[in-house]
Amino acid sequence: RTLTGVNSIVTARLTPAGGWEAPVTAANLGNNLASQVKVAVNDLGHAVLAWRQATAGSEIVWAQTYTPAGGWQTQVQLDFNDGATSYMPLALAMDATGNAIVLWRHDIAGSGGASGIFHARFVAGSGWTTASALALGANVTAAYSPSVRFDAAGKAVAVWMQSGAAGSNIASARWVPGSGWTATEVIETSNDA
């Protein structure tokens, strides 16, 4: 949508006491287009937006955070512009204190079609971490369809589909505050190896 003459992501907040607020521009996209726009909100009213944006021939993952006191912050490119493409769907979750995780499928440039699950975390009070691979390795040639959720303690679980030499399976990893990501575990296998 455009409110200012350029492509934008526009948001409106619903408050219990006041109803719907007027729409505001959360992210200016210039001449680019956004797709797969996701939003996560916690009970404090903090929010995070993530989307894919066509930029210079690639599909790049961007994100932006919101606090009731500060409004929408500057949009941040999470994915690296390596000439490859980040595919749908994005997965996004936020915990009770405002930390967030974004997951996406990314084709590996120069790999002949291999893809992996990449992630970036928003750390409340600090900012975004650098994007890195969560599911990528010699035995994984394709990873896709990520999902992520937090529990009340701020731990997260990520789940995705992957395929490779061992066939297709469902894999998972857990985010533990203070420890980081656990090793990937295969939680369901198929018989197509």
LOTIFI-754271 format. One record per residue (C-alpha): x, y, z; residue number from 1. Coordinates in steps of 0.2 Angstrom, whole numbers, plus 5000, padded with zeros to 4 digits. Example, Ala and Ser with C-alpha at 12.3 -4.5 7.8 and 13.67 -1.06 7.14 Angstrom:
2
<site><px>5062</px><py>4978</py><pz>5039</pz><tike>1</tike></site>
<site><px>5068</px><py>4995</py><pz>5036</pz><tike>2</tike></site>
This chain:
193
<site><px>5000</px><py>5000</py><pz>5000</pz><tike>1</tike></site>
<site><px>5006</px><py>5018</py><pz>4998</pz><tike>2</tike></site>
<site><px>5002</px><py>5032</py><pz>5010</pz><tike>3</tike></site>
<site><px>5017</px><py>5043</py><pz>5004</pz><tike>4</tike></site>
<site><px>5019</px><py>5040</py><pz>4986</pz><tike>5</tike></site>
<site><px>5031</px><py>5025</py><pz>4988</pz><tike>6</tike></site>
<site><px>5027</px><py>5007</py><pz>4991</pz><tike>7</tike></site>
<site><px>5025</px><py>5004</py><pz>5010</pz><tike>8</tike></site>
<site><px>5020</px><py>4992</py><pz>5023</pz><tike>9</tike></site>
<site><px>5006</px><py>5000</py><pz>5033</pz><tike>10</tike></site>
<site><px>5000</px><py>4995</py><pz>5050</pz><tike>11</tike></site>
<site><px>4986</px><py>5000</py><pz>5062</pz><tike>12</tike></site>
<site><px>4985</px><py>4996</py><pz>5081</pz><tike>13</tike></site>
<site><px>4969</px><py>4991</py><pz>5090</pz><tike>14</tike></site>
<site><px>4969</px><py>4996</py><pz>5108</pz><tike>15</tike></site>
<site><px>4957</px><py>4990</py><pz>5121</pz><tike>16</tike></site>
<site><px>4953</px><py>5007</py><pz>5127</pz><tike>17</tike></site>
<site><px>4953</px><py>5017</py><pz>5111</pz><tike>18</tike></site>
<site><px>4949</px><py>5005</py><pz>5096</pz><tike>19</tike></site>
<site><px>4958</px><py>5006</py><pz>5080</pz><tike>20</tike></site>
<site><px>4971</px><py>5020</py><pz>5078</pz><tike>21</tike></site>
<site><px>4974</px><py>5028</py><pz>5061</pz><tike>22</tike></site>
<site><px>4985</px><py>5018</py><pz>5049</pz><tike>23</tike></site>
<site><px>5004</px><py>5023</py><pz>5049</pz><tike>24</tike></site>
<site><px>5018</px><py>5018</py><pz>5037</pz><tike>25</tike></site>
<site><px>5029</px><py>5005</py><pz>5046</pz><tike>26</tike></site>
<site><px>5042</px><py>5002</py><pz>5032</pz><tike>27</tike></site>
<site><px>5045</px><py>5012</py><pz>5016</pz><tike>28</tike></site>
<site><px>5050</px><py>5000</py><pz>5002</pz><tike>29</tike></site>
<site><px>5054</px><py>5013</py><pz>4988</pz><tike>30</tike></site>
<site><px>5050</px><py>5005</py><pz>4971</pz><tike>31</tike></site>
<site><px>5052</px><py>4987</py><pz>4979</pz><tike>32</tike></site>
<site><px>5037</px><py>4976</py><pz>4983</pz><tike>33</tike></site>
<site><px>5035</px><py>4966</py><pz>4999</pz><tike>34</tike></site>
<site><px>5028</px><py>4948</py><pz>5001</pz><tike>35</tike></site>
<site><px>5025</px><py>4936</py><pz>5015</pz><tike>36</tike></site>
<site><px>5023</px><py>4950</py><pz>5027</pz><tike>37</tike></site>
<site><px>5022</px><py>4942</py><pz>5045</pz><tike>38</tike></site>
<site><px>5019</px><py>4950</py><pz>5062</pz><tike>39</tike></site>
<site><px>5021</px><py>4944</py><pz>5080</pz><tike>40</tike></site>
<site><px>5015</px><py>4954</py><pz>5095</pz><tike>41</tike></site>
<site><px>5017</px><py>4950</py><pz>5114</pz><tike>42</tike></site>
<site><px>5006</px><py>4956</py><pz>5129</pz><tike>43</tike></site>
<site><px>5017</px><py>4971</py><pz>5132</pz><tike>44</tike></site>
<site><px>5012</px><py>4978</py><pz>5115</pz><tike>45</tike></site>
<site><px>5029</px><py>4975</py><pz>5107</pz><tike>46</tike></site>
<site><px>5029</px><py>4969</py><pz>5089</pz><tike>47</tike></site>
<site><px>5040</px><py>4963</py><pz>5075</pz><tike>48</tike></site>
<site><px>5037</px><py>4963</py><pz>5057</pz><tike>49</tike></site>
<site><px>5046</px><py>4952</py><pz>5044</pz><tike>50</tike></site>
<site><px>5044</px><py>4951</py><pz>5025</pz><tike>51</tike></site>
<site><px>5052</px><py>4946</py><pz>5009</pz><tike>52</tike></site>
<site><px>5057</px><py>4961</py><pz>4998</pz><tike>53</tike></site>
<site><px>5063</px><py>4960</py><pz>4979</pz><tike>54</tike></site>
<site><px>5079</px><py>4969</py><pz>4979</pz><tike>55</tike></site>
<site><px>5092</px><py>4970</py><pz>4965</pz><tike>56</tike></site>
<site><px>5086</px><py>4953</py><pz>4957</pz><tike>57</tike></site>
<site><px>5085</px><py>4944</py><pz>4974</pz><tike>58</tike></site>
<site><px>5072</px><py>4941</py><pz>4987</pz><tike>59</tike></site>
<site><px>5079</px><py>4948</py><pz>5003</pz><tike>60</tike></site>
<site><px>5072</px><py>4946</py><pz>5021</pz><tike>61</tike></site>
<site><px>5069</px><py>4962</py><pz>5031</pz><tike>62</tike></site>
<site><px>5062</px><py>4965</py><pz>5048</pz><tike>63</tike></site>
<site><px>5057</px><py>4979</py><pz>5059</pz><tike>64</tike></site>
<site><px>5052</px><py>4981</py><pz>5078</pz><tike>65</tike></site>
<site><px>5039</px><py>4991</py><pz>5087</pz><tike>66</tike></site>
<site><px>5037</px><py>4997</py><pz>5105</pz><tike>67</tike></site>
<site><px>5022</px><py>5007</py><pz>5112</pz><tike>68</tike></site>
<site><px>5035</px><py>5020</py><pz>5118</pz><tike>69</tike></site>
<site><px>5046</px><py>5022</py><pz>5103</pz><tike>70</tike></site>
<site><px>5034</px><py>5017</py><pz>5088</pz><tike>71</tike></site>
<site><px>5042</px><py>5008</py><pz>5073</pz><tike>72</tike></site>
<site><px>5061</px><py>5007</py><pz>5073</pz><tike>73</tike></site>
<site><px>5072</px><py>5007</py><pz>5057</pz><tike>74</tike></site>
<site><px>5069</px><py>4993</py><pz>5046</pz><tike>75</tike></site>
<site><px>5084</px><py>4980</py><pz>5045</pz><tike>76</tike></site>
<site><px>5090</px><py>4969</py><pz>5031</pz><tike>77</tike></site>
<site><px>5092</px><py>4952</py><pz>5039</pz><tike>78</tike></site>
<site><px>5097</px><py>4941</py><pz>5024</pz><tike>79</tike></site>
<site><px>5113</px><py>4944</py><pz>5014</pz><tike>80</tike></site>
<site><px>5111</px><py>4950</py><pz>4996</pz><tike>81</tike></site>
<site><px>5122</px><py>4936</py><pz>4988</pz><tike>82</tike></site>
<site><px>5112</px><py>4934</py><pz>4972</pz><tike>83</tike></site>
<site><px>5102</px><py>4920</py><pz>4979</pz><tike>84</tike></site>
<site><px>5084</px><py>4920</py><pz>4984</pz><tike>85</tike></site>
<site><px>5075</px><py>4918</py><pz>5001</pz><tike>86</tike></site>
<site><px>5059</px><py>4909</py><pz>4999</pz><tike>87</tike></site>
<site><px>5042</px><py>4908</py><pz>5008</pz><tike>88</tike></site>
<site><px>5036</px><py>4905</py><pz>5020</pz><tike>89</tike></site>
<site><px>5044</px><py>4915</py><pz>5033</pz><tike>90</tike></site>
<site><px>5042</px><py>4910</py><pz>5051</pz><tike>91</tike></site>
<site><px>5041</px><py>4922</py><pz>5065</pz><tike>92</tike></site>
<site><px>5039</px><py>4922</py><pz>5084</pz><tike>93</tike></site>
<site><px>5041</px><py>4934</py><pz>5099</pz><tike>94</tike></site>
<site><px>5042</px><py>4930</py><pz>5117</pz><tike>95</tike></site>
<site><px>5035</px><py>4939</py><pz>5132</pz><tike>96</tike></site>
<site><px>5050</px><py>4950</py><pz>5134</pz><tike>97</tike></site>
<site><px>5051</px><py>4956</py><pz>5116</pz><tike>98</tike></site>
<site><px>5064</px><py>4944</py><pz>5110</pz><tike>99</tike></site>
<site><px>5060</px><py>4937</py><pz>5092</pz><tike>100</tike></site>
<site><px>5066</px><py>4924</py><pz>5080</pz><tike>101</tike></site>
<site><px>5064</px><py>4924</py><pz>5061</pz><tike>102</tike></site>
<site><px>5067</px><py>4909</py><pz>5050</pz><tike>103</tike></site>
<site><px>5067</px><py>4907</py><pz>5032</pz><tike>104</tike></site>
<site><px>5073</px><py>4896</py><pz>5017</pz><tike>105</tike></site>
<site><px>5088</px><py>4903</py><pz>5008</pz><tike>106</tike></site>
<site><px>5095</px><py>4896</py><pz>4992</pz><tike>107</tike></site>
<site><px>5114</px><py>4894</py><pz>4993</pz><tike>108</tike></site>
<site><px>5122</px><py>4904</py><pz>4980</pz><tike>109</tike></site>
<site><px>5133</px><py>4893</py><pz>4968</pz><tike>110</tike></site>
<site><px>5127</px><py>4877</py><pz>4976</pz><tike>111</tike></site>
<site><px>5117</px><py>4870</py><pz>4961</pz><tike>112</tike></site>
<site><px>5101</px><py>4872</py><pz>4970</pz><tike>113</tike></site>
<site><px>5104</px><py>4868</py><pz>4988</pz><tike>114</tike></site>
<site><px>5094</px><py>4877</py><pz>5001</pz><tike>115</tike></site>
<site><px>5095</px><py>4879</py><pz>5020</pz><tike>116</tike></site>
<site><px>5085</px><py>4886</py><pz>5034</pz><tike>117</tike></site>
<site><px>5093</px><py>4903</py><pz>5040</pz><tike>118</tike></site>
<site><px>5088</px><py>4913</py><pz>5056</pz><tike>119</tike></site>
<site><px>5091</px><py>4929</py><pz>5064</pz><tike>120</tike></site>
<site><px>5086</px><py>4934</py><pz>5082</pz><tike>121</tike></site>
<site><px>5080</px><py>4950</py><pz>5089</pz><tike>122</tike></site>
<site><px>5087</px><py>4953</py><pz>5107</pz><tike>123</tike></site>
<site><px>5077</px><py>4965</py><pz>5116</pz><tike>124</tike></site>
<site><px>5087</px><py>4980</py><pz>5121</pz><tike>125</tike></site>
<site><px>5101</px><py>4975</py><pz>5110</pz><tike>126</tike></site>
<site><px>5095</px><py>4973</py><pz>5092</pz><tike>127</tike></site>
<site><px>5097</px><py>4960</py><pz>5078</pz><tike>128</tike></site>
<site><px>5110</px><py>4946</py><pz>5077</pz><tike>129</tike></site>
<site><px>5118</px><py>4942</py><pz>5060</pz><tike>130</tike></site>
<site><px>5109</px><py>4929</py><pz>5050</pz><tike>131</tike></site>
<site><px>5116</px><py>4912</py><pz>5050</pz><tike>132</tike></site>
<site><px>5112</px><py>4894</py><pz>5045</pz><tike>133</tike></site>
<site><px>5101</px><py>4883</py><pz>5056</pz><tike>134</tike></site>
<site><px>5099</px><py>4869</py><pz>5044</pz><tike>135</tike></site>
<site><px>5113</px><py>4867</py><pz>5032</pz><tike>136</tike></site>
<site><px>5126</px><py>4853</py><pz>5030</pz><tike>137</tike></site>
<site><px>5133</px><py>4840</py><pz>5019</pz><tike>138</tike></site>
<site><px>5118</px><py>4828</py><pz>5021</pz><tike>139</tike></site>
<site><px>5105</px><py>4842</py><pz>5018</pz><tike>140</tike></site>
<site><px>5102</px><py>4847</py><pz>5000</pz><tike>141</tike></site>
<site><px>5085</px><py>4856</py><pz>5003</pz><tike>142</tike></site>
<site><px>5077</px><py>4863</py><pz>5019</pz><tike>143</tike></site>
<site><px>5060</px><py>4872</py><pz>5018</pz><tike>144</tike></site>
<site><px>5044</px><py>4876</py><pz>5027</pz><tike>145</tike></site>
<site><px>5050</px><py>4882</py><pz>5044</pz><tike>146</tike></site>
<site><px>5040</px><py>4886</py><pz>5059</pz><tike>147</tike></site>
<site><px>5045</px><py>4893</py><pz>5076</pz><tike>148</tike></site>
<site><px>5036</px><py>4896</py><pz>5093</pz><tike>149</tike></site>
<site><px>5042</px><py>4902</py><pz>5110</pz><tike>150</tike></site>
<site><px>5036</px><py>4895</py><pz>5127</pz><tike>151</tike></site>
<site><px>5033</px><py>4906</py><pz>5143</pz><tike>152</tike></site>
<site><px>5051</px><py>4903</py><pz>5148</pz><tike>153</tike></site>
<site><px>5058</px><py>4911</py><pz>5133</pz><tike>154</tike></site>
<site><px>5064</px><py>4895</py><pz>5125</pz><tike>155</tike></site>
<site><px>5060</px><py>4892</py><pz>5107</pz><tike>156</tike></site>
<site><px>5057</px><py>4877</py><pz>5096</pz><tike>157</tike></site>
<site><px>5060</px><py>4877</py><pz>5077</pz><tike>158</tike></site>
<site><px>5054</px><py>4864</py><pz>5065</pz><tike>159</tike></site>
<site><px>5056</px><py>4862</py><pz>5046</pz><tike>160</tike></site>
<site><px>5056</px><py>4849</py><pz>5032</pz><tike>161</tike></site>
<site><px>5073</px><py>4844</py><pz>5025</pz><tike>162</tike></site>
<site><px>5079</px><py>4831</py><pz>5012</pz><tike>163</tike></site>
<site><px>5095</px><py>4824</py><pz>5006</pz><tike>164</tike></site>
<site><px>5105</px><py>4808</py><pz>5005</pz><tike>165</tike></site>
<site><px>5095</px><py>4800</py><pz>5020</pz><tike>166</tike></site>
<site><px>5078</px><py>4805</py><pz>5011</pz><tike>167</tike></site>
<site><px>5065</px><py>4817</py><pz>5017</pz><tike>168</tike></site>
<site><px>5062</px><py>4821</py><pz>5035</pz><tike>169</tike></site>
<site><px>5056</px><py>4833</py><pz>5048</pz><tike>170</tike></site>
<site><px>5069</px><py>4841</py><pz>5059</pz><tike>171</tike></site>
<site><px>5070</px><py>4852</py><pz>5074</pz><tike>172</tike></site>
<site><px>5081</px><py>4862</py><pz>5085</pz><tike>173</tike></site>
<site><px>5078</px><py>4872</py><pz>5101</pz><tike>174</tike></site>
<site><px>5083</px><py>4889</py><pz>5106</pz><tike>175</tike></site>
<site><px>5088</px><py>4890</py><pz>5125</pz><tike>176</tike></site>
<site><px>5092</px><py>4907</py><pz>5133</pz><tike>177</tike></site>
<site><px>5110</px><py>4907</py><pz>5138</pz><tike>178</tike></site>
<site><px>5115</px><py>4892</py><pz>5128</pz><tike>179</tike></site>
<site><px>5109</px><py>4895</py><pz>5110</pz><tike>180</tike></site>
<site><px>5103</px><py>4883</py><pz>5098</pz><tike>181</tike></site>
<site><px>5104</px><py>4864</py><pz>5101</pz><tike>182</tike></site>
<site><px>5110</px><py>4852</py><pz>5088</pz><tike>183</tike></site>
<site><px>5097</px><py>4847</py><pz>5075</pz><tike>184</tike></site>
<site><px>5087</px><py>4832</py><pz>5078</pz><tike>185</tike></site>
<site><px>5077</px><py>4822</py><pz>5065</pz><tike>186</tike></site>
<site><px>5060</px><py>4819</py><pz>5073</pz><tike>187</tike></site>
<site><px>5051</px><py>4810</py><pz>5058</pz><tike>188</tike></site>
<site><px>5058</px><py>4801</py><pz>5043</pz><tike>189</tike></site>
<site><px>5050</px><py>4796</py><pz>5027</pz><tike>190</tike></site>
<site><px>5053</px><py>4780</py><pz>5017</pz><tike>191</tike></site>
<site><px>5059</px><py>4788</py><pz>5001</pz><tike>192</tike></site>
<site><px>5077</px><py>4786</py><pz>5004</pz><tike>193</tike></site>
